[in-house]
Amino acid sequence: MRCLNRQMKKHDMESLTIPLATRRYLPWLLILFVGSGCAALIYEVVWLQLLQLVIGSSGISLGVLLGMFMGGMCLGSLLLPRVISPGHHPLRVYAFLELGIGIFGMAILSGMPFLEDFYEDFMRHGVVDRAIVAGVCLLPPTVLMGATLPAIARWMKATREGVSWMGFFYAGNIGGAVSGCLLAGFYLLRLYDMPTATYAAVAINVVVAALSFAIASRTPWRSETDKTEDVPVEERAGRLGVYITIGLSGLCALGAEVVWTRLLSLMLGATVYTFSIILAMFLVGLGIGSSAGAYWARTVARARVALGLCQILIAVAVAWGAFMITGSIPYWPINVYETTKSLGPWYTFLFDLLRAACAVLPAALLWGASFPLALAAVAGRDQDSGRMVGGVYAANTVGAILGSLAFSMIIIPQVGTQWAQRSIIILASVSAMVAFTPYFAFRQGTKKKGAKGVRPLTLSGRKLAWALFLPAIVALLVILVSPMPWIAVAFGRYSSVWMDKSAPGIVREADVPSGSDQDAIARYCVYVGEGMNVSVAVTKSTSGSLFFHGAGKIQASTTPEDMRLQRALGHLSVLARTNPDDVTDVLVVACGAGVTAGSFVPYPNIKRITICDIEPLVPKIVTPMFGQVNYHIVDGIDKENPHMVDGKEVRVVYDDGRHYIRTLPKERKFDVITSDPIDPWVKGCAALNTVEYYRMCKEHLKPGGVMSLWIPIYESDNETTKSVIATFFQVFPNGMLFSNDINGEGFDAVLLGQAEPTRIDLDKLHEKLNRPDYARVRESLMEVGFGADSANIRWKPNLWGDPEIALLATYAGRAADMKEWMENAQINWDRNLRLQYLAGMSVNLYMETEILNGILKYYKFPDGMFTGSSLRIQEMKLAFQAANRVP
């Protein structure tokens, strides 16, 4: 009995692989990893925003940035165990890594202006050039980030207890990432700017490094793995299967994140807050799953089997997530307008958290548990724990890189999100089969004494049954994945409101019945497309109107109010010039339905129309569907680019508008630049509304050139609208606002700016529009209600005899008269992108009439802007009175 007790005590002491003097510091190390993860996510958010301002925000640019970010972390995890000797104290190495990350964080922030100039002046702006810029900025700090986990892992032996703590460190790092994601998205960047967020991250790095140095000074270090162990070939082959499994797991995880973020952002609204919520919930799942996996790694008998089971369950969880996103969440009876109006935006965010959790949390938990189980599956007591962790981390990260790039740039644009989710289920099952491979086979019989060779591998009946049953389950899961309902693609946040009013499935445009908008079924979908950058839809109402949907909302349509705005954006840009005949070269940023671009076709002297759009599906497929109202401006552009339309050269450029303008040769100038991007609350669109962007546009205007911009007043509040207008007037101090209101009720508006004060000769303009060569221009205006002869137009708040008077009567104010209204407006700069945070808070508000009335309080008749005979000036004043512009 005494002998047995002695053996048990000896076993207990051997299992105590972490010295007691060291064990008490393990919770502190966990806290350090929480801080490290928090800083890393703040950096990621800031760096990606800064670099997208330089190399663009298209799918290709984002793929390059993510690839470089994760590629650097992969390199770091592989290089540190091979470059840094195990003889160095792991905590001191970790501290120096944290300090290095902070130094690079400051360097990137300080050096970004020089990088912008270098990229603009000396690079050719192709994919390779973008990768070089991204690599120069991101690789050095991310290599250090990737090295932190292998560095600290050397403080542990590669035993069950040590591997378990490594899993907890990984979970702590992810937990810190959750806090960093929310801290950056909801506080630092919402209230401050990117420099402030960077300083906060650097401060965290410094604190983590100081604590690490302090702990290192109290804990002596002696390496027991100064050389790499000689791993048997058979064991090495077994570990290779684990690396493949965890690599496929990373591929599936990032692929699912890409797909689900895209689909959920449609239904929640693609604001910066939505992306923070989705990412945070994904990271929460990874963190909780990693903690559970770290616990199991200490107790599970066969870690590789547990890893394989996780992959099978991941296939089921992905199918569940697909069902929730496509078959459940779009039908939840949530009216975000009523919720935001009565409870405020923060309660809406809570609903968004719930919806995101229902979809992504189950799979994220299992992906999180896979990492510590993979560590346990490859662990060997005498191996370099840093190299072991680095190898597993690198395999997982390589898979993540391939997943993010393949799904965002190839799979979704080519086969859509339905088959993307099906592919993830199939890959997860393949990952499970790789993990299970050694356990499907066993050696048959007993090898006889003196016999040569190896016993053959055979399958038992039970294992064979499982080998056939699992593919059948996977096939069933694949079949059950449904496509995203077109209603969710088209109406996003308001999907549930439109479910009963919309016909299921896709129909031909010719098959849409005619009727009234009050019919039970009032909307039909005639096209849905999933491009590299955005999902789009085209619908038709029973009243005959066509609608273009992007980012989960209507972006353009043939309804009278939208046609009026789209045409006004183009015609104001030409007719507000001193001499409209001077306009020959036009740039249109954002194609949409093509109505604004098409409004330049009737002008006799325009020779070139350049259209820039980030999503190729729009000009190639969507815009031609609106050919009857856009003068067929891009019909056939997929076959011939540029092509001729009524004697004008029309060229389409597929790029982010900001990146295109930034990289234009300095001598390339335009007479008119119109900008009609997606709503400012959409993440990334604030970059097309900054002071720096307007300055770029101004530099590419010819003398007397005009820039015009569409702004929504609906789905907004006073602070958001003030930010848009004040930022524009910061660059164009002579700018003007033209309101597209409905009999005094707000809707949207046009901002128009020139370097010089605007002078409009009403008599000359009237004479011009009555010339034969301007007959089509006059007709284009009257088609949308500008002119008393438009008897068939039911929506005409500024009815007046002459189309030029009716058009100019939409004038609502100019910069000089609106200074008091714009007081304390938050200017949208590149370094704060303030607009997207303001707009994201007000996206579910409808205060357009209140906003317009606030602006019109400061209305004054623009003396000096209009010239001409007293009769024409009096007509203009009467038109303003008819349009509710009362000084």
KENUMAR-760979 format. One record per residue (C-alpha): y, x, z. Coordinates in pm, whole numbers, padded with zeros to 5 digits, always signed. Each point is the difference from the previous one (the first is absolute). Last residue first. Layout:
<sites>
YXZ...
</sites>
This chain:
<sites>
+08463-03647-04745-00237-00273-00122-00302+00106-00201-00196-00326+00001-00111+00043-00364+00244-00267-00120+00277+00192+00174-00105+00320-00176+00002-00184-00335+00352-00121+00069+00109+00359+00065-00158+00119-00326+00164-00280-00197+00334+00103+00149-00056+00360-00109-00087-00123-00350+00318-00208-00025+00213+00283+00145-00119+00222-00283-00217+00300+00073-00100+00227+00287-00265-00035+00268-00060+00284+00247+00366+00036+00098-00007-00291+00241-00355-00065+00117+00041-00348+00156-00092+00052+00361-00329-00075+00174-00033+00113+00361-00151-00322+00128-00223+00014-00308-00215+00269+00159-00079-00202+00311-00073-00305-00213-00245+00205-00204-00185+00124+00309-00023-00349+00154-00128-00136-00332-00263+00273-00028-00132-00025+00354-00370-00037-00084-00195+00228+00235-00355+00123-00058+00102+00343-00132+00254+00059+00277-00174+00276+00198-00127+00178-00311+00351-00012-00148+00147+00199+00287-00280+00258-00009+00006+00026-00379+00378+00035+00001+00018+00289+00243-00156+00246-00241+00107+00253+00268+00027+00340-00170+00040-00140-00349+00303-00197+00113+00043-00378+00043+00333-00069+00167-00011-00227+00305+00290-00246-00016+00237+00029+00296+00280-00175-00195-00125-00143-00328+00185-00332+00047+00322+00185+00078-00034+00218-00307-00072-00294-00233+00336-00014-00183-00002+00364-00114-00367-00012-00095+00028-00302-00227-00073-00369+00041-00194-00306-00114+00017+00007-00383-00227-00274-00138+00305-00126-00191-00045+00299-00233-00297-00167-00171+00164-00342-00030+00316+00158-00143-00203+00202-00253-00202-00310-00094+00309-00208-00081+00022-00364+00111-00093+00028+00359-00300-00101+00213-00033+00234+00295-00287-00170+00187-00215-00043-00313-00363-00094+00069-00106-00286-00226+00046+00191-00327-00048-00231-00301+00372-00068-00041+00091+00367-00032+00325-00072-00186+00205+00052+00315-00075+00371+00015-00211+00244+00205-00310-00215+00055-00292+00227-00087-00008-00065-00374+00382+00024-00007-00005+00369+00077-00260+00088-00265+00185-00214-00257+00322+00190+00062-00187+00328-00042-00166-00133-00315+00342-00088-00147+00137+00348+00077-00014+00120-00365+00161-00326-00112+00303+00047+00231+00057-00268+00264-00120+00222+00283+00248+00266-00105+00301-00232+00000-00080-00122+00350-00041+00360+00119+00327+00098-00161+00180-00288+00171-00164+00067+00337+00094+00368+00008-00222+00140+00274+00108+00310+00193-00239+00161+00247+00129+00291+00204-00166+00327-00109-00336+00135+00118-00153-00335-00075-00211-00228+00219-00168-00339-00020-00202-00166+00275-00186-00312-00111-00102-00287+00230-00274-00215+00150-00044-00354+00135+00285-00135+00213+00108-00365+00000+00347-00048-00147-00110-00219-00289-00314+00208-00048+00100+00362+00034-00043+00294-00234+00278+00201+00161+00192+00281-00169+00104+00293+00222+00241+00269-00113+00024+00378+00023+00319+00207-00005-00125+00216+00287-00317+00075-00201-00190+00259+00204+00063-00146+00348+00025-00341-00169-00376+00011-00063-00075+00089+00363+00235-00273+00123-00173-00262-00215-00358+00084+00095+00076+00054+00370+00208-00316+00023-00288-00200-00145-00242+00141+00257+00233-00055+00296+00086-00354-00112-00359-00116-00036-00261+00001-00274-00276-00198-00165+00270-00154-00225+00304+00214-00084-00192+00199-00258+00177+00292-00171+00002+00084-00370+00188+00316-00095+00249+00092-00268+00127+00340-00108+00280+00023-00254+00128+00283-00217+00370+00052-00073-00063+00368-00057-00377+00039-00055-00234-00067+00289-00268+00250+00102+00192+00137+00300+00049-00357+00124-00377-00058+00000-00059+00310+00210+00278-00108+00235-00161-00342+00034-00327+00170+00100+00172+00221+00258+00178-00296+00160-00334-00173+00038-00123-00320-00166-00291+00115-00217-00149+00190+00294+00007-00331+00189-00280-00107-00234-00253+00217+00183-00149-00276+00217+00093-00343-00134+00290-00141+00204+00244+00106-00274-00144-00256-00243-00158+00140-00317+00233+00191-00230+00275-00134-00230+00221+00297-00084+00229-00014-00301+00148+00316-00149+00263-00039-00273+00180+00244-00228-00267+00263+00052+00005+00377+00029-00254+00281-00050+00197+00327+00040-00139+00063+00347-00355-00010-00133-00190-00286+00168-00214+00098+00300+00189-00199+00263+00023-00305-00226-00376-00009-00058-00081+00069+00365+00224-00287+00113-00148-00240-00252-00361+00080+00097-00172+00066-00329-00143-00160-00312+00276+00040-00258+00043-00273-00260+00205+00064-00315+00179-00263-00208+00189+00124-00307+00228-00273-00126-00002-00138-00356-00109-00348+00106-00276+00148+00219-00125+00345-00103-00281+00189+00173-00032+00281+00251-00287-00022+00084-00239-00160-00249-00337-00148+00099+00062-00084+00365+00356-00098-00094-00138-00284-00213+00250-00257+00126+00252+00190+00209+00328-00175-00087-00145-00327-00116+00353-00149+00019-00038-00033+00378-00021-00382+00022-00273-00073-00255-00177+00329+00076-00080-00087+00362-00373+00073-00045+00109+00329-00157+00132+00103+00346-00336-00035+00177-00233+00203-00223+00137+00339-00107+00337-00004+00174-00149-00112+00337-00344+00161-00009+00159+00346-00024+00133-00018+00360+00293+00228+00094+00242-00143-00253+00278+00169-00198+00150-00176-00302+00214+00189-00251+00208-00205-00245+00156+00188-00292+00242-00106-00277+00235-00252+00158+00280-00082-00244-00091-00356-00101-00082-00141+00344-00280-00257-00032-00271+00239+00137+00178+00075+00329-00123-00324+00164-00356+00116-00070+00018+00262+00272+00115-00263+00247-00269-00246-00113-00280+00259+00003-00219-00205+00236-00004+00294+00239+00124+00319-00169+00126+00210+00288+00289+00243-00062+00178-00094-00324+00185+00284-00176+00247-00080-00281+00151+00202-00285+00250-00141-00254+00274-00170+00202+00341+00074-00152+00029-00350-00146+00029-00139+00354+00354+00145+00029+00153-00007+00347-00342-00057+00149-00078-00324+00181-00170-00134-00314-00277+00260-00006-00132+00008+00357+00091-00365+00048-00231-00089-00289-00304+00181+00138+00003-00117+00360+00123-00342-00113-00314-00045-00215-00230+00060+00294+00209-00212+00237+00019-00304-00231-00366+00027-00089-00087+00004+00369+00200-00313+00083-00114-00186-00314-00373+00064+00058-00147+00249-00248-00125+00228+00272+00042+00334+00172-00119+00179+00315-00198-00282+00161-00185+00129+00306-00315+00187+00107+00109+00352-00096+00050-00120-00359+00006-00348-00151+00137-00098-00342+00060-00374-00039-00003-00221-00310+00163-00344+00002-00159-00293-00185+00051-00282+00253-00371+00020+00081+00068+00346+00132-00123+00323-00156-00123+00311+00173+00002+00370-00081-00151+00243+00248+00051+00359+00107-00166+00255+00227+00197+00321+00049-00015+00376-00049-00323+00084-00181-00024-00344-00154-00180-00313+00110+00053-00283-00246-00002-00379+00022+00087-00230-00294+00037-00372-00083+00017-00139+00353+00080-00368+00038+00258-00170+00223+00085-00366+00071-00332-00151+00104+00076-00308+00210+00291-00080-00235+00353+00034+00141+00082+00286-00235-00013-00249-00284-00230-00040-00295-00138+00215-00274-00355+00126+00008-00080+00373-00015-00261+00047-00274+00229+00193-00237+00058+00262+00268-00371+00062+00022-00148-00047+00344-00090+00232+00289-00183-00139+00302+00100-00256+00260+00289-00241-00068+00296+00023+00232+00181-00255+00218-00258-00021+00279-00012+00376+00045+00377+00051-00029+00093-00015+00370-00305+00209+00092+00108+00275-00236+00354+00026+00141-00020+00362+00111-00139+00107-00340+00102-00254-00263-00136+00148-00323-00274+00234+00116-00104-00244+00274-00008-00290-00248-00203+00215-00238-00280-00001+00254-00124+00359+00054-00339+00041-00161-00314-00084+00197-00250+00232+00170-00325-00197+00049-00181+00176-00284+00049+00340+00162-00133-00123+00334-00310-00142-00170-00061+00328-00183+00034+00190+00328-00256-00227+00166-00241+00056-00290+00061+00374+00014-00093-00006+00373-00324-00194-00046-00168+00242-00239+00034+00312+00217-00068-00214+00308-00332-00116-00148-00086+00359-00091+00072+00103+00357-00237-00263+00131-00271+00087-00252+00019+00367+00089+00145+00235-00258-00161+00330-00099+00102+00365-00006-00286+00242-00081-00122+00257+00258+00119+00345-00095-00202+00275-00163-00306+00195+00105-00288-00103+00222-00125+00258+00250-00038-00253+00279+00038-00350-00136+00346-00162-00014-00006-00324+00185+00053-00327-00183+00302-00113-00196+00338+00160+00068+00275-00258+00034+00264-00154-00228+00265-00269+00044+00144+00189+00294+00129+00307-00189+00185-00226-00251+00178-00218+00257+00340+00174-00023-00010+00006-00380-00103-00366-00004+00292-00089+00226+00250+00173-00231-00149-00188-00295+00052-00324+00196+00363+00092+00064+00044+00084-00370-00129-00343-00102+00227-00182+00246+00298+00209-00113-00074-00078-00365-00001-00373+00077+00343+00038+00154+00130+00171-00315-00181-00259-00209+00214-00275+00151+00312+00218+00012+00022+00044-00375-00216+00171-00264+00229+00253-00171+00323-00005+00202-00191-00028+00332-00260+00267-00086+00219+00269-00154+00325+00094+00175-00018-00171+00340-00379-00004+00040-00068+00348-00133+00291+00173+00173-00048-00150+00346-00377+00032-00010-00008+00356-00133+00240+00113+00271-00194-00185+00270-00327+00156-00116+00156+00344+00022+00127-00096+00347-00346-00095+00130-00152+00320-00135+00285+00203+00151-00038-00164+00341-00375+00063-00002+00047+00365-00096+00289+00061+00237-00191-00153+00291-00294+00237-00056+00225+00298-00066+00186-00059+00324-00325-00058+00188-00125+00343-00103-00376-00043+00026-00222+00071+00300-00072-00358+00115-00037-00154-00343+00195-00307-00108-00061-00152-00343-00094-00354+00107+00232+00002+00303+00299+00073-00223-00107-00279-00238-00018-00235+00298+00350+00107+00101+00129-00089-00351-00196-00321-00061+00146-00188+00297+00341-00018-00169-00146-00132-00322-00182-00264+00206+00313-00115+00182+00196-00002-00328-00256-00236-00155+00038-00256+00277+00382+00040+00029+00105-00049-00362+00005-00374-00067+00036-00174+00335+00234+00275+00120+00237-00045-00297+00024-00374+00066+00064+00050+00370+00259+00271-00056+00177-00222-00254+00010-00283+00252+00159+00241+00248+00249+00109-00267+00103-00363-00042+00071-00008+00372+00229+00300-00042+00183-00168-00289+00154-00277+00214-00144-00300+00182+00148-00310-00168+00123+00138-00332-00268+00268-00024-00282-00246+00062+00148-00267-00229+00046+00248-00284-00337+00166+00059-00184-00330-00047-00353+00081+00112-00275-00245-00097-00269+00267-00058-00122-00042-00359+00093+00347-00128-00176+00146+00308-00343-00151-00075-00162+00063-00337+00168+00304-00152+00103+00209+00300-00257-00130+00249-00283+00016-00253+00087+00355-00104+00013+00106+00366-00343-00154+00061-00144+00175-00306+00151+00322+00132-00161-00070+00339-00344-00050-00157+00024+00329-00193+00133+00165+00317-00307-00127+00188-00218+00194-00240+00220+00308+00048-00012-00029+00379-00381-00022-00014-00003+00330-00189+00208+00170+00268-00229-00138+00270-00297+00144-00189+00179+00335-00021+00078-00005+00372-00364-00021+00102-00035-00032+00377+00332-00168+00072+00157+00082+00337+00279+00254-00050+00077-00103-00359+00011-00360+00120+00306+00072+00214+00180+00180-00283-00092-00285-00234+00163-00251+00235+00315+00210+00017-00004+00051-00377-00035-00376-00054+00297-00071+00223+00210+00257-00187-00113-00103-00348+00066-00365+00076+00344+00077+00138+00067+00213-00310-00067-00296-00231+00220-00219+00219+00279+00255-00012-00028+00034-00378+00019-00377-00050+00290-00040+00243+00198+00292-00142-00047-00132-00355+00117-00344+00113+00303+00148+00176+00112+00189-00310-00006-00334-00183-00257-00113-00257-00022-00359+00124-00295-00114+00212-00200-00151-00285+00068+00262-00265-00006+00281+00257-00352-00110+00092-00126+00056-00354+00152+00345-00052-00081+00119+00350-00354-00127-00048-00060+00195-00319+00153+00330+00114-00156-00021+00347-00335-00087-00156+00012+00310-00219+00107+00208+00298-00299-00115+00206-00250+00006-00288+00084+00359-00089-00010+00103+00365-00347-00153+00038-00110+00171-00321+00103+00332+00154-00172-00090+00328-00325-00064-00186+00028+00307-00223+00064+00220+00303-00295-00157+00181-00227+00066-00299+00119+00361-00008-00099+00033+00365-00363-00060-00092+00017+00261-00274+00136+00252+00251-00288-00084+00236-00254+00072-00276+00176+00324-00098+00006+00130+00356+00349+00058+00144+00088+00359+00084+00267-00034+00265+00356+00102-00074+00130+00280+00213+00220+00014+00308-00160-00311+00143+00014+00041+00380+00376+00037+00018+00156+00074+00336+00306-00187+00115+00179-00017+00334+00165-00333+00090+00330-00008+00188+00215+00171-00265-00160-00215-00268+00108-00314+00187+00363+00113-00006-00016+00104-00368-00138-00344-00087+00270-00171+00202+00268+00195-00185-00159-00071-00341-00020-00375+00069+00363-00006+00116+00114+00193-00309-00194-00224-00238+00140-00314+00167+00353+00136-00043-00072+00068-00366-00112-00361-00045+00318-00130+00164+00215+00232-00213-00174-00130-00312+00065-00362+00095+00366+00083+00057+00020+00174-00340-00169-00302-00166+00244-00258+00132+00095-00214+00301-00065-00361+00093-00280-00103-00236-00112+00358-00063-00055+00091+00365-00099-00347+00121-00240-00224-00192-00139+00227-00270+00020+00336+00176-00117-00115+00342-00266-00226-00154-00154+00280-00208+00043+00258+00274-00169-00228+00257-00294-00054-00235-00015+00372-00079-00021+00073+00371-00307-00220+00017-00140+00189-00299+00042+00331+00181-00155-00151+00310-00300-00113-00204-00043+00352-00139+00026+00141+00352-00260-00256+00116-00232+00109-00279+00042+00364+00101-00080-00111+00355-00329-00149-00120-00079+00314-00197+00040+00205+00316-00222-00232+00201-00267-00003-00269+00024+00375-00051+00210+00195-00251+00182+00185+00273+00357-00102+00070+00324+00199+00001-00076+00076-00362+00073-00365-00077+00369+00066+00074+00036+00213-00311-00222-00221-00217+00222-00300+00092+00333+00180-00057-00085+00156-00338+00071-00313-00206+00353-00016+00137+00059+00367-00084-00114-00056-00358+00223-00310+00003+00307+00210+00083-00051+00256-00281-00134-00247-00264+00272-00263+00016+00321+00147-00134-00121+00253-00257-00289-00229-00094+00221-00302-00063+00229+00204-00224-00293+00152-00187-00174-00338-00033+00315-00154-00146+00020+00282-00253-00366-00052-00094+00053-00374-00044+00300+00053-00227+00362+00045+00111+00084+00297-00227+00137+00198+00292+00317+00212+00005+00302-00221+00055-00122-00315+00175-00283+00163+00192+00225+00285+00115+00279-00237+00102-00238-00217+00199-00161+00305+00161+00340+00127+00112+00077-00340+00159-00348-00005+00167+00036+00340+00167+00130-00116+00336-00255-00279+00047-00285+00213-00132+00099+00294+00222+00024-00218+00312-00352-00132-00050-00121+00350-00092+00117+00128+00337-00159-00297+00181-00335+00060-00174+00017+00369+00093+00060-00086+00364-00304-00227-00002-00215+00269-00161+00123+00256+00255-00109-00231+00282-00345-00055-00154-00055+00375-00030+00106+00036+00364-00238-00279+00098-00289+00152-00195+00036+00342+00172-00064+00256-00270-00351+00151-00009-00119-00273-00235+00177+00197-00276+00255-00186-00213-00053+00017-00377-00341-00160-00050+00023-00263+00274+00359-00076-00111-00070-00026-00372-00221-00308-00025+00202-00236+00221+00323+00128-00148-00117-00049-00356-00092-00363+00071+00335-00064+00167+00178+00145-00302-00202-00219-00234+00092-00306+00207+00371+00054-00056-00037+00131-00354-00212-00294-00110+00229-00246+00172+00303+00143-00179-00168+00018-00342-00129-00356+00032+00349-00119+00095+00143+00169-00308-00264-00152-00228+00042-00347+00151+00374+00017-00062+00237+00088+00285+00191+00286-00159-00001+00380+00027+00316+00043+00211+00051-00325+00191-00378-00020+00032+00022+00336+00177+00223-00129+00277-00203-00316+00057-00330+00192+00003+00146+00257+00237+00134-00258+00246-00316-00210+00025-00226+00305+00020+00222+00174+00253-00006-00303+00230-00377-00015-00044-00042+00367+00096+00227-00031+00306-00210-00284+00144-00326+00182-00078+00118+00311+00185+00115-00206+00297-00339-00172+00030-00168+00338-00043+00195+00139+00293-00102-00300+00211-00366+00073-00074+00058+00362+00095+00139-00120+00331-00310-00213+00056-00212+00313-00061+00184+00212+00256-00231-00088+00290-00301+00109-00201+00114+00362-00030-00049+00102+00360-00316-00214+00014-00151+00191-00290-00099-00210-00304-00371+00007-00093-00120-00191+00308-00337-00078-00162-00132+00332+00133+00106-00092+00354-00177-00335-00025-00319+00165-00133-00002+00249+00289+00052-00282+00246-00296-00187-00154-00223+00310+00007+00088+00064+00369-00080-00361+00083-00337+00027-00179-00084+00320+00190+00092-00165+00328-00237-00285-00086
</sites>
